[in-house]
Amino acid sequence: MITIATPGEMRAWSARRHREGRTIGFVPTMGALHDGHLQLIADAAERSDDVVVSIFVNPLQFDVDADFDAYPRPIDADVAACDTAGVAAVYAPTAAAMYPSGYQTRVVPGALADLMEGPGRPGHFEGVVTVVNKLFGAVQPEVAIFGQKDFQQLRIIERMVADLDIGTEIIGHPIVRDPDGVAQSSRNVRLTTEQRSAAVAVPHSLDAAVDAARRPTTDPVDVVAAAVAVIDAEPMARHEYTTIFDADDLTEVDRFTDRSVGRVRIATAVWFGDVRLIDNRDLFGD
Ligand code: AMP
């Protein structure tokens, strides 16, 4: 496995692989790799000849400096995990290599970025689509894997790839959870033991929503209330938002006109101390 630090070297490596007739599968990450990331890597390996994993904590997408500073960066363990997983190349550029002096271009996402996470995290998705665009430019992947854990991000990237004629196939990988149901996240390591135990309230709240939605007379307001009640019953949790949305265009669903699997999802954001966790699931499936 090779570790690559600059966009130029990354592009040259990919060009060589392409000349050899090989396809590249790409998993962009911010590092602190967990089993969720490893499952995305396995997915990429099934769909391509060579897997590239990027590890870059992108300053452009953090709206809170303290969150950027506190983000875990166990780079040696991450590189070793990629090696074990059979990754062909780790692309780990520095911020200076990505945003050198004089850097000024940004990619502006559209209306999908104004919904859900958007209002509470100004500039976040602009930072995400800008960095993903740059990473795609360096890695030149045939296929890229993103987690459904960040469901809005997945839809925004799909839109960007279509709108900007990028040509990379985007795959949404299902959410990988710990045995107790908590979605795996690099931020989980920042939870205290007590907060980590309390975090089961997040998947439990989504379970309560799914149960409530099964009753044919229930409307979305009641379903959200059922979810929020579970969060509110956990003293260590601070609820930020819960929303029921259309899985395609992310608009809020205020009436169930279609209860089929895959059409409607519920998403939530919950704080434990200064750690913000997000989760979502298919309201009529999963
Ligand atoms: P991150 O390093 O948190 O930016 O995540 C990198 C990629 O892994 C993103 O596409 C995430 O959606 C995905 N991801 C992170 N956690 C999970 C998880 N628990 N299940 C599935 N995908 C995940």
Residues whose N, C-alpha, C, O or C-beta is under 5 A from the ligand:
A	BS01	AMP	P28 T29 M30 G31 G36 I145 F146 G147 Q148 K149 D150 H173 P174 I175 V176 A183 Q184 S185
